């Protein structure tokens, strides 16, 4: 098959989210959709379904699954995207380039002296790619580097390399690929302020009324700058991000939209509270690309690393909330008996 879309959904919450995104995509686009998932019941919203067993880390599963595409030209979409227009022109981009993605709204999270600062980090939530041998090799290298980051101890200097976008950036810099940077209209991240010149076609981020957000974003046709769109009431919604979460510990940043005061961060292991830390650290690595976030970092290294021979769920929440911070819900699946 020539052109198509691919989603990766690991875990029940993401199955439902993928289904909603696929429905929005199909309202505007006719190309086939493949869903890669660990859902034992399959899925009836996608045209094709590929069942996998999770590796225990959903982002490893995401990167690994990109090479399972049955299409020559593929557009990957995160499950928390919402499509409001025809995006078939992304396949035309692949007539000229091997890979295309939009800039990450937060810049480069990791300080990496091996890469020029001008080589901006790209967001991995929307990726158009041509399945050439070079792209297949790039995906394998990306998976390997990200996996190594996840299993490394967390430090102020290494925390960001366990997130998939810094490793995405590093491997893109090393790879011999023809790369195109998409405009923000094709991956507009609603939880950061941003700009658009034309109609926003792909919204990225969770919101209880994503249709309303799309209407607000596209209310004017001229160049426009917009603020963030919170999915909850401003008085209770914490602004933050978990940049590292794994077997050794967690790290990230968090503050309160209104008060701007350091937040208390709860760290839960398998549903039980392990520790509470305050988001009051000042890390250059954590804040250099987040201007206004000056001393709202947090880091916690587990007293003992979690055993990779057991199954774990790690959650990071702001005190007083029931939802995890963005990227703050992670699970590790115990390897099957007989696997090394």
N, C-alpha and C positions, 0 to 999 in steps of 0.2 A: 504494500500500500504506500502511496506517495506522501500524503499530508494527513496529519492528525494531531490530537491533543492527548496529553498524558497527565494523570493525577496519581499521587501516592498517598494513601490513607492508612495509617497504622493506629489501631485502637478505636473503640466504639465512638467516642466523641468526634473523631476525625472522619469516620464513615459518614456520619450524618452531615457534617460540614461539607464534605466532598460532594455529596448528593445535591445539596443546595447550590453549590457553585456550578456543578455540571448543568443543572437546570437553567441557571442564568446564562451560561455559555450557549446552550442549545437554542435558546430563544433568538439568538442573533447569528449563529454560525452553524453550517451544515456538515462540516468535516467530522469524521468519526472520533470517538473519545474512548481511550483505554484507561481503566482504573486498576492500579496495582495495590493490593490490600491484603491484610490478614483476616478479613471478614470471612468467617466460615460459611456464611449464608450467601455470599456473592453480592451482586448489586444489579439492579435493573434500570438504573439511570444511564450507565455507560453502555457503549456499544460492544466493548470487549472487556473482559475481566481476567486479570492474572492474579492468582492466589500465591502468596508467599508466606513463609514463616518469618516472623520478625527476628532480627538479630539481637533485639533487646534495646536498641537505640533507634528511635524513629528517624533521626536525621541521617544516620548511616543507611537505613533502609531507603530513604529518599534518594540519596546520591547513587546508591547501588542500583536502584530500580530504573534510573534514567536510561541505562543501557538496554533495558528490556523492551524498549519501544519497537513496535512492528513497522513503524513508518520511516520513510527516507528523510522527511522533514517533520520535525516534532516541535510542538510548543508545550512546555511544562508549565502548569499552573498550581500554585499552592492551594490547599483546601480553603483558606480564608480569603480567596479572591472572589470578586463579583464582577461579572462581565455585562456591560450595558450597550455594546455596539459590535458591529462586524469587525473582527480582528484578523481576517484572512490575509491581510497585507503582510503579516509577520512571516508567512510562508514565502512571499516574494523577496523579502530580505535575504532569505536563505539561498536565493539564486546567486547571490554575490558574496555572502559571508557564511562562515561555518557556525558561528555562535553569536547571539545577541541577548543583551540584558540591560536593564536600566540602572542608573546610579543608585546606591543605597542612600537614603535620606540623611543618615547620621554620619556619613563620611567613612573614614577608615578607623575601625575600632582598635586595631592592633598597631603598635609601633614596630615597624619592620624596616630596618635600615637597609635591607637588601633590595627594596623596591622604592622607586622614586615616589615622593609624596604626591606628585601630579597624577600618578596612576591610581585613580580613585577606586574605592571599593564598589562592587556591583551587588545589587540585591538578587538573591537566588530564588525569589518567589515567582518570577516569570522568566523563563529561559527558552529562547528559540534556538534550536540546534539541528545541524545537518549531521547525520550519523556516518561520518567519515572515519577512517582508521585513526586520524589525529584526534578527533573528538572522543572516540572510544578510549584511546590511551589517556587523554586528559581526564576523563571521568574516573578511570582506575586510579590515577595519581591523586586526584582530589579525595576520593574515598580513603585512600591509604593515609594521607596526611591528616585528614579530619579524625580518623579513627585513632591515630597516634596521639592527637591532642586530647581526645576524650579520656584516654586512659592515663594521661600524665597528671602528676600532682599539680594542684592549682597554686599559682603565685601571682603577684601583681603584674609580673612581666609576661607570664604565659597564659593567663586566663582567657584572653580573647582568641587565642589560636584553637580553642576547643569549640568555637562557634563556627558554623559552616561557611560564613561569608569571608572571614579573613583567609581561610584555607582556599576558598574559591578564588580570591584575589591573587594569592601567591602562586597558585597553579596556572592561572591565566597569564601572569607575567612570565612564567617559565615556558609556557606552551607555544608552539609554532602554529597558532590558529589565526584565521582572519576573523577579527572581532568587530562587532558593531555595538554602539551604545544607544539604546532605545530612549526616546524622550519620556518624560514622566507621565504622559497621558496613557502609556501602556503598562504602567505599574505605579499607580499613585497610592502611596502609603498614608492612610488617613490619620494615623496617630502621630504624625510629624507635620509641622507647617511646611508648605511647599508652594509651588507655582505651576500653572498650566497655561499654555497658549491657545490650545484647541480643545475640543471635547475630550474629557477623560473617558477612556474606553474600558480600562481595567482598574477597579478599586481593590486595594489590598489592605486587609485589617478587619477586625471583628467589631460589629456595632449592632445594637438591637434593632435599628431601623436603617439598614444599609441603603434602602431605596431613597429615603429622605436625604441621606448624605450625598448620593449620586445626583439628586435633583439640585442640591445646594452647590455642589462642585460645578455643575454644568449650567447654572442659571445664567451666566454671562458668556458670550462667545469670545470676548477679548482677552488679552493677557491679564492674568489675575493671580494674586497672592492670597493664600488662605491659611488659617490656623489649623489646630488639631481638632479632631472630632472624637470626643470621649463617648464610650458606650454606656456610661453610668453617670450619676449625678456628680457635679464637680466637687461637692463637699466630701464625698466618700471615695472618689476614684484616685488611687495612687498612680503617679506617673513614674515609671521606672522600667528596668530591663534586667534580666538575669543573663549575664554574658558567659558565665561558666557554670555548668552543673554536671556532676559526674560522681564517680566512685570515691573521689578524694575530698570533695567539698563543693562549695558554691561561692559565687562572687557576682557583683553587679552594682547597680545604683538604683536609688529610689528616693523621691521626695513627694511632698503633697502639693497639689496644684495651687491651692489657695494659701496655705500657711507657709510653704517653702521650708518648713522645719524638718530636721532629720526624722526619718520614719523608723519604727521598730519593725524588724523583719523576723518572721517566724519560719523556722526550717523544720519540716516534718519528714520523718522517715517511716514509710509504710503506714501513714496516717497518724503517727504519734509524734508529738512535739519533741524534737531533739535539743533545739537551742533557739534563743532569741538574741539577735544582734542589732545594733543601731547603725543606720546608714549615715555615718558621719566621717568616713575616711576621705582623705584628699589624695588621689592618685593621679599623676600626670597621664598615665596610660589609660585611665578610666575616663578622664574629663577633657583631655586635650582636643577632642573632636566634638564635644558636647557643650561648647561655650558656657552657657548659663549654669551648667551642673557643676558647681565647684565643690565640693566637700560633701557629697551625698553618696559616696561609694560604700560598699560593704563587702566583707570577705569572711568566710568561715571554713576552716579546714577541719574535717571530722577528726576526733581524737584517734580513731583507728579507721583506716580506709575500709570501705564496704567490700566484702568478699565478692569477687566476680563469680563464685560458685553458687551464689544464692540469688534470688530475685528481689529487687528493690524498687520502691517508688519514692522519689524525692520531690517534695513540693516546697516552693518558696513563696510566701505570702506577706503582704504588709499587715501588721497587727490590726485587727478589727475588721478584716475583710475575709470572705470565704473563697474568693477566686485567686488563682495563682497569678503572680506577675507574668508579663509576657516572657515566654521561653522558660518559665519557672515550674514546669511540670515535666518530669523525666522518669523513665522507668528502665530498669535493667532486667533482662530475662535470663534466668539461669540456663547455661548451656545444656542441651540434651545429653543424656548419658551416652558415653562413647565418643563425644566430640571433644576435641582438645581446645 
